[in-house]
Amino acid sequence: MIILGIDPGSRITGFGLVDNQANRLSYIHSGSIRVQGSDIAQRLGHIYAAIENVIGQYRPQQMSIENVFMARNPDSALKLGQARGAAICAGYRAGLEISEYAPREIKQSIVGSGAATKEQVQHMVKRLLGLRGELQSDEADGLAIAICHAQFYATREKTGLDTALLKRRKSRRR
């Protein structure tokens, strides 16, 4: 099963694709979409078209995306939400199952700490996928989101429980 992970951004949107076969992850492709356009409609259209192109080229079965978190600047959070919406619409139009994960959840599943740094996430993504060389921050985040989904999916398959239920149970323990 091919999973597309999306790290949305109004200026740079990172993505990563992994193949999850028998709970073994393989790297397929990753990259960053440098958003173009002078106004918000053009930028959102660019994100939508680029994600649609990635989906068409690699044919993932599932998509995972980072949830919006409240930043210090509400305007930034709004723009992030709009970028997420454009990516989600592209996934929906392609008929993908779409899952959303909080930043802390992603870091917890990759590094073991919800307070992990970007550098720690990059390091672990490279180790988990056996990658050498540099990964841009945004593409490493896209891959981390895909890996996080693969882990939740594997748990769901083993237990027969819905991932939303697993998330609720996990949050009650804290």
BASE-341486 format. One record per residue: residue number from 0; z, y, x of N, C-alpha, C in turn. Coordinates in steps of 0.02 Angstrom, whole numbers, plus 50000, padded with zeros to 5 digits. Layout:
residues N
<NUM; <Z; Y; X>; <Z; Y; X>; <Z; Y; X>>
...
***
This chain:
residues 174
<0; <50000; 49942; 50042>; <50000; 50000; 50000>; <50000; 50062; 50044>>
<1; <49955; 50107; 50033>; <49951; 50169; 50071>; <49990; 50223; 50034>>
<2; <50034; 50257; 50073>; <50076; 50310; 50045>; <50058; 50375; 50079>>
<3; <50047; 50427; 50039>; <50034; 50494; 50063>; <50098; 50535; 50056>>
<4; <50122; 50563; 50111>; <50181; 50606; 50110>; <50159; 50678; 50119>>
<5; <50187; 50723; 50079>; <50167; 50794; 50081>; <50228; 50837; 50096>>
<6; <50222; 50880; 50146>; <50271; 50932; 50161>; <50239; 50998; 50141>>
<7; <50252; 51022; 50080>; <50216; 51081; 50055>; <50239; 51145; 50089>>
<8; <50192; 51191; 50095>; <50206; 51257; 50122>; <50152; 51305; 50099>>
<9; <50170; 51368; 50091>; <50120; 51417; 50067>; <50073; 51438; 50123>>
<10; <50092; 51427; 50185>; <50049; 51443; 50242>; <50023; 51379; 50277>>
<11; <50067; 51330; 50287>; <50048; 51267; 50318>; <50077; 51210; 50275>>
<12; <50035; 51165; 50254>; <50056; 51106; 50218>; <50043; 51045; 50262>>
<13; <50096; 51009; 50278>; <50088; 50949; 50319>; <50079; 50887; 50276>>
<14; <50044; 50839; 50304>; <50036; 50775; 50267>; <50035; 50718; 50317>>
<15; <50052; 50660; 50291>; <50050; 50599; 50331>; <50036; 50539; 50288>>
<16; <49999; 50492; 50314>; <49983; 50431; 50279>; <50008; 50371; 50318>>
<17; <50043; 50327; 50283>; <50066; 50264; 50313>; <50046; 50206; 50268>>
<18; <50036; 50149; 50300>; <50022; 50088; 50263>; <50086; 50047; 50263>>
<19; <50109; 50029; 50205>; <50171; 49990; 50198>; <50152; 49921; 50173>>
<20; <50149; 49873; 50220>; <50132; 49804; 50204>; <50190; 49759; 50222>>
<21; <50218; 49724; 50173>; <50274; 49678; 50185>; <50330; 49713; 50224>>
<22; <50345; 49774; 50202>; <50398; 49815; 50233>; <50386; 49830; 50306>>
<23; <50324; 49829; 50327>; <50306; 49848; 50394>; <50261; 49910; 50389>>
<24; <50281; 49963; 50423>; <50245; 50026; 50418>; <50195; 50033; 50475>>
<25; <50136; 50058; 50457>; <50084; 50072; 50507>; <50059; 50143; 50495>>
<26; <50049; 50178; 50549>; <50022; 50246; 50547>; <49947; 50243; 50529>>
<27; <49927; 50286; 50484>; <49855; 50291; 50468>; <49827; 50357; 50493>>
<28; <49856; 50413; 50470>; <49830; 50479; 50487>; <49882; 50531; 50469>>
<29; <49880; 50588; 50502>; <49923; 50644; 50484>; <49889; 50708; 50505>>
<30; <49912; 50763; 50477>; <49883; 50827; 50494>; <49917; 50884; 50458>>
<31; <49890; 50943; 50468>; <49915; 51003; 50437>; <49857; 51040; 50403>>
<32; <49872; 51066; 50345>; <49823; 51107; 50310>; <49843; 51179; 50321>>
<33; <49804; 51214; 50359>; <49817; 51286; 50369>; <49785; 51323; 50311>>
<34; <49828; 51349; 50269>; <49805; 51378; 50206>; <49767; 51442; 50218>>
<35; <49709; 51447; 50185>; <49666; 51505; 50191>; <49662; 51541; 50124>>
<36; <49647; 51604; 50127>; <49638; 51643; 50066>; <49681; 51705; 50068>>
<37; <49657; 51757; 50036>; <49693; 51821; 50037>; <49742; 51828; 49980>>
<38; <49732; 51792; 49926>; <49780; 51796; 49871>; <49807; 51727; 49854>>
<39; <49858; 51725; 49813>; <49892; 51662; 49798>; <49846; 51612; 49765>>
<40; <49802; 51633; 49721>; <49757; 51587; 49688>; <49711; 51552; 49738>>
<41; <49685; 51589; 49786>; <49642; 51559; 49837>; <49682; 51510; 49880>>
<42; <49742; 51529; 49899>; <49783; 51485; 49942>; <49801; 51420; 49905>>
<43; <49820; 51425; 49842>; <49837; 51366; 49803>; <49775; 51322; 49792>>
<44; <49718; 51354; 49780>; <49656; 51317; 49773>; <49638; 51280; 49837>>
<45; <49652; 51311; 49894>; <49638; 51280; 49959>; <49683; 51218; 49969>>
<46; <49747; 51224; 49951>; <49792; 51167; 49957>; <49768; 51110; 49912>>
<47; <49752; 51126; 49850>; <49730; 51076; 49802>; <49668; 51040; 49829>>
<48; <49618; 51078; 49851>; <49555; 51048; 49874>; <49566; 51006; 49937>>
<49; <49608; 51029; 49983>; <49620; 50992; 50044>; <49656; 50926; 50030>>
<50; <49706; 50927; 49986>; <49742; 50866; 49968>; <49695; 50819; 49931>>
<51; <49655; 50846; 49887>; <49606; 50805; 49851>; <49558; 50771; 49900>>
<52; <49539; 50806; 49953>; <49495; 50778; 50004>; <49530; 50721; 50042>>
<53; <49593; 50732; 50061>; <49631; 50680; 50096>; <49637; 50618; 50052>>
<54; <49652; 50628; 49988>; <49658; 50572; 49941>; <49591; 50535; 49935>>
<55; <49537; 50572; 49930>; <49471; 50541; 49925>; <49452; 50502; 49987>>
<56; <49471; 50526; 50044>; <49453; 50494; 50107>; <49495; 50432; 50121>>
<57; <49561; 50434; 50107>; <49605; 50379; 50127>; <49629; 50335; 50069>>
<58; <49618; 50356; 50008>; <49633; 50317; 49948>; <49705; 50289; 49945>>
<59; <49755; 50334; 49950>; <49824; 50309; 49944>; <49838; 50286; 49873>>
<60; <49887; 50242; 49865>; <49907; 50219; 49799>; <49967; 50260; 49773>>
<61; <50005; 50288; 49819>; <50064; 50326; 49799>; <50070; 50389; 49840>>
<62; <50104; 50439; 49811>; <50114; 50502; 49845>; <50187; 50521; 49840>>
<63; <50214; 50548; 49894>; <50283; 50573; 49894>; <50281; 50644; 49920>>
<64; <50327; 50684; 49893>; <50326; 50756; 49910>; <50398; 50781; 49913>>
<65; <50408; 50830; 49956>; <50475; 50860; 49963>; <50490; 50905; 49904>>
<66; <50551; 50901; 49878>; <50574; 50945; 49825>; <50584; 51015; 49852>>
<67; <50583; 51063; 49806>; <50598; 51132; 49824>; <50673; 51138; 49837>>
<68; <50690; 51173; 49890>; <50760; 51189; 49902>; <50767; 51264; 49899>>
<69; <50824; 51287; 49880>; <50835; 51359; 49874>; <50848; 51390; 49942>>
<70; <50801; 51429; 49964>; <50809; 51463; 50028>; <50843; 51530; 50016>>
<71; <50855; 51566; 50070>; <50887; 51632; 50064>; <50842; 51680; 50026>>
<72; <50777; 51671; 50034>; <50730; 51716; 50003>; <50700; 51683; 49940>>
<73; <50716; 51708; 49881>; <50689; 51678; 49819>; <50613; 51679; 49816>>
<74; <50582; 51730; 49846>; <50509; 51735; 49846>; <50479; 51677; 49885>>
<75; <50511; 51658; 49941>; <50487; 51600; 49980>; <50493; 51536; 49940>>
<76; <50548; 51527; 49904>; <50558; 51467; 49863>; <50505; 51464; 49808>>
<77; <50488; 51521; 49779>; <50437; 51523; 49727>; <50369; 51503; 49755>>
<78; <50351; 51530; 49813>; <50287; 51512; 49844>; <50285; 51438; 49863>>
<79; <50340; 51412; 49888>; <50344; 51341; 49904>; <50334; 51299; 49841>>
<80; <50365; 51319; 49786>; <50356; 51284; 49723>; <50284; 51284; 49699>>
<81; <50250; 51339; 49709>; <50180; 51343; 49690>; <50137; 51298; 49733>>
<82; <50152; 51295; 49798>; <50114; 51250; 49843>; <50126; 51178; 49823>>
<83; <50188; 51161; 49806>; <50204; 51093; 49781>; <50163; 51077; 49719>>
<84; <50160; 51126; 49674>; <50123; 51116; 49612>; <50050; 51100; 49624>>
<85; <50019; 51136; 49671>; <49949; 51123; 49686>; <49939; 51053; 49714>>
<86; <49984; 51032; 49758>; <49979; 50964; 49788>; <49992; 50910; 49734>>
<87; <50042; 50922; 49692>; <50057; 50874; 49639>; <49999; 50866; 49591>>
<88; <49967; 50922; 49574>; <49908; 50919; 49529>; <49852; 50877; 49560>>
<89; <49841; 50884; 49625>; <49789; 50844; 49658>; <49806; 50770; 49654>>
<90; <49870; 50753; 49666>; <49891; 50683; 49660>; <49886; 50657; 49589>>
<91; <49906; 50698; 49541>; <49903; 50678; 49471>; <49830; 50665; 49450>>
<92; <49786; 50710; 49469>; <49715; 50702; 49451>; <49685; 50638; 49480>>
<93; <49711; 50616; 49537>; <49687; 50555; 49569>; <49722; 50492; 49541>>
<94; <49769; 50502; 49496>; <49803; 50445; 49465>; <49857; 50414; 49508>>
<95; <49884; 50452; 49556>; <49935; 50425; 49600>; <50004; 50426; 49567>>
<96; <50045; 50377; 49584>; <50116; 50379; 49566>; <50147; 50430; 49614>>
<97; <50185; 50478; 49587>; <50212; 50532; 49628>; <50288; 50531; 49626>>
<98; <50319; 50532; 49685>; <50391; 50532; 49691>; <50412; 50594; 49730>>
<99; <50471; 50620; 49713>; <50497; 50680; 49746>; <50563; 50664; 49780>>
<100; <50574; 50694; 49839>; <50634; 50682; 49878>; <50661; 50748; 49904>>
<101; <50726; 50755; 49903>; <50760; 50814; 49930>; <50758; 50812; 50006>>
<102; <50757; 50870; 50039>; <50756; 50871; 50112>; <50813; 50830; 50144>>
<103; <50873; 50834; 50117>; <50929; 50796; 50144>; <50918; 50721; 50137>>
<104; <50889; 50701; 50081>; <50874; 50629; 50070>; <50825; 50603; 50122>>
<105; <50774; 50643; 50136>; <50723; 50624; 50185>; <50754; 50617; 50254>>
<106; <50792; 50667; 50275>; <50825; 50664; 50340>; <50873; 50605; 50345>>
<107; <50910; 50593; 50291>; <50957; 50537; 50290>; <50921; 50471; 50300>>
<108; <50864; 50462; 50266>; <50828; 50399; 50271>; <50793; 50389; 50338>>
<109; <50775; 50443; 50371>; <50739; 50438; 50435>; <50787; 50436; 50494>>
<110; <50836; 50481; 50495>; <50880; 50489; 50552>; <50949; 50460; 50541>>
<111; <50970; 50456; 50478>; <51037; 50432; 50463>; <51086; 50488; 50450>>
<112; <51061; 50550; 50453>; <51103; 50609; 50439>; <51062; 50659; 50400>>
<113; <51090; 50682; 50344>; <51056; 50732; 50303>; <51053; 50800; 50336>>
<114; <51090; 50809; 50391>; <51091; 50873; 50427>; <51050; 50869; 50492>>
<115; <51006; 50820; 50497>; <50966; 50811; 50558>; <50921; 50872; 50571>>
<116; <50906; 50883; 50634>; <50861; 50938; 50653>; <50789; 50915; 50647>>
<117; <50743; 50964; 50649>; <50672; 50948; 50648>; <50653; 50904; 50708>>
<118; <50683; 50919; 50766>; <50667; 50881; 50826>; <50689; 50808; 50819>>
<119; <50747; 50797; 50788>; <50771; 50729; 50777>; <50725; 50691; 50729>>
<120; <50701; 50725; 50677>; <50655; 50694; 50630>; <50590; 50675; 50665>>
<121; <50563; 50722; 50705>; <50501; 50708; 50742>; <50510; 50648; 50788>>
<122; <50565; 50646; 50824>; <50578; 50591; 50870>; <50580; 50524; 50833>>
<123; <50617; 50521; 50779>; <50623; 50458; 50742>; <50558; 50437; 50708>>
<124; <50520; 50484; 50683>; <50455; 50467; 50653>; <50411; 50435; 50706>>
<125; <50409; 50464; 50765>; <50368; 50435; 50819>; <50392; 50365; 50837>>
<126; <50458; 50355; 50840>; <50485; 50289; 50856>; <50471; 50238; 50802>>
<127; <50481; 50258; 50739>; <50471; 50211; 50683>; <50398; 50189; 50677>>
<128; <50352; 50234; 50695>; <50281; 50218; 50689>; <50249; 50199; 50755>>
<129; <50287; 50199; 50809>; <50261; 50181; 50875>; <50208; 50229; 50900>>
<130; <50219; 50294; 50888>; <50170; 50345; 50908>; <50188; 50374; 50975>>
<131; <50137; 50392; 51014>; <50146; 50426; 51077>; <50115; 50495; 51070>>
<132; <50132; 50539; 51113>; <50103; 50606; 51110>; <50140; 50651; 51062>>
<133; <50113; 50710; 51053>; <50145; 50760; 51012>; <50126; 50754; 50938>>
<134; <50175; 50769; 50897>; <50164; 50776; 50824>; <50185; 50847; 50806>>
<135; <50143; 50882; 50770>; <50163; 50947; 50745>; <50220; 50938; 50695>>
<136; <50262; 50987; 50689>; <50320; 50984; 50646>; <50301; 50967; 50573>>
<137; <50250; 51001; 50548>; <50230; 50991; 50478>; <50202; 50921; 50465>>
<138; <50163; 50895; 50512>; <50136; 50828; 50502>; <50190; 50775; 50511>>
<139; <50238; 50786; 50557>; <50295; 50740; 50564>; <50335; 50739; 50499>>
<140; <50344; 50797; 50468>; <50381; 50800; 50405>; <50343; 50763; 50350>>
<141; <50276; 50770; 50348>; <50236; 50733; 50299>; <50244; 50658; 50308>>
<142; <50243; 50636; 50370>; <50253; 50564; 50385>; <50324; 50542; 50366>>
<143; <50374; 50585; 50380>; <50443; 50568; 50363>; <50450; 50558; 50287>>
<144; <50417; 50600; 50249>; <50420; 50594; 50176>; <50388; 50529; 50153>>
<145; <50333; 50510; 50184>; <50300; 50447; 50167>; <50345; 50388; 50185>>
<146; <50377; 50390; 50243>; <50422; 50336; 50265>; <50482; 50331; 50218>>
<147; <50510; 50389; 50200>; <50566; 50390; 50153>; <50547; 50355; 50088>>
<148; <50487; 50370; 50063>; <50465; 50338; 50001>; <50457; 50263; 50011>>
<149; <50430; 50243; 50067>; <50421; 50171; 50081>; <50488; 50135; 50079>>
<150; <50540; 50167; 50106>; <50607; 50137; 50106>; <50635; 50133; 50035>>
<151; <50628; 50186; 49995>; <50651; 50184; 49926>; <50612; 50133; 49885>>
<152; <50547; 50129; 49898>; <50504; 50082; 49862>; <50525; 50010; 49878>>
<153; <50539; 49996; 49942>; <50560; 49929; 49962>; <50626; 49910; 49928>>
<154; <50672; 49958; 49924>; <50736; 49945; 49890>; <50724; 49932; 49816>>
<155; <50681; 49971; 49786>; <50666; 49962; 49715>; <50635; 49894; 49702>>
<156; <50591; 49873; 49746>; <50559; 49807; 49738>; <50609; 49750; 49746>>
<157; <50654; 49757; 49794>; <50704; 49704; 49806>; <50755; 49699; 49749>>
<158; <50776; 49757; 49724>; <50829; 49758; 49674>; <50804; 49760; 49603>>
<159; <50743; 49782; 49593>; <50717; 49791; 49526>; <50742; 49853; 49492>>
<160; <50777; 49896; 49530>; <50803; 49958; 49502>; <50755; 50016; 49513>>
<161; <50757; 50062; 49467>; <50717; 50123; 49472>; <50746; 50167; 49527>>
<162; <50703; 50201; 49567>; <50728; 50242; 49622>; <50769; 50301; 49596>>
<163; <50754; 50327; 49537>; <50795; 50382; 49510>; <50866; 50358; 49498>>
<164; <50874; 50296; 49474>; <50940; 50268; 49464>; <50975; 50258; 49530>>
<165; <50939; 50236; 49581>; <50969; 50227; 49647>; <50993; 50294; 49674>>
<166; <50954; 50347; 49665>; <50973; 50413; 49689>; <51036; 50437; 49653>>
<167; <51040; 50427; 49588>; <51098; 50449; 49550>; <51160; 50411; 49574>>
<168; <51154; 50346; 49584>; <51211; 50306; 49607>; <51234; 50330; 49676>>
<169; <51186; 50344; 49720>; <51201; 50366; 49787>; <51239; 50433; 49785>>
<170; <51217; 50479; 49743>; <51248; 50545; 49741>; <51318; 50542; 49711>>
<171; <51333; 50494; 49668>; <51399; 50487; 49639>; <51450; 50464; 49692>>
<172; <51426; 50428; 49742>; <51472; 50402; 49794>; <51496; 50456; 49841>>
<173; <51460; 50511; 49845>; <51477; 50565; 49892>; <51535; 50605; 49868>>
***
